[in-house]
């Protein structure tokens, strides 16, 4: 009889420990770590499929942390990174649409960094120029310059805005 009670208590304690360990390991991983994991995968394998997977993972992170601007920023950034390097790929328009949606969400998100928002808008216009320079060059040229200037006026230390602005000027000189 004592052994039955002992076995039941041992089983109960074991199940409690296992449940506790499971709950502890299932707790939220910080958002930054999740985004970092997603970016690391993309760095290892920058294929069109990897970009789509990365954007899908970032959308899941956004669902886990609603109202936070960071996942939307990275959704737009990675979508535009793919689009600017693969302007005529099959997946490009879908990813540009993802970027546009993310930018719209960022505009509506309180606390979103306005400098980053202008940087992403400028990058979006830049992608449109890269996709069709003859048609979109004159159409978006001033918008790109205006967005990067606003971004840098709001935050002179915005390294991405500065890099993209320099790339834009280099591309325009090459044309």
HUPEQUI-V286102 format. One line per field, one symbol per residue. phi: phi as a letter, one per 20 degrees, with the letter a starting at -180 (. if undefined). burial: b if it has 16 or more other C-alpha atoms within 10 Angstrom, else e. Layout:
BEGIN
phi = ???
burial = ???
END
This chain:
BEGIN
phi = .ffffffffffffffffffffffffefgegggffffffffffffbeegffffffffffffffffcfneffffgfffffffgfffecfdfgegfffffgfffffffffeefnffffffffffffffffffffbffeegffdgfffffffffffffbfeffffffffffffffffff
burial = eeeeeeeeeeeeeeeeeeeeeeeeeeeeeebeebbeebbeebeeeeebebbbebbebbbebbeeeebbbbbbbbbbbbbbbbbbebbeeebbeebbebbbebbebbbeeeebbebbbbbbbbbbbbbbbbbebeebbeebbebbbbbbbbbbeeeeebebbbebbeebeeeeeee
END
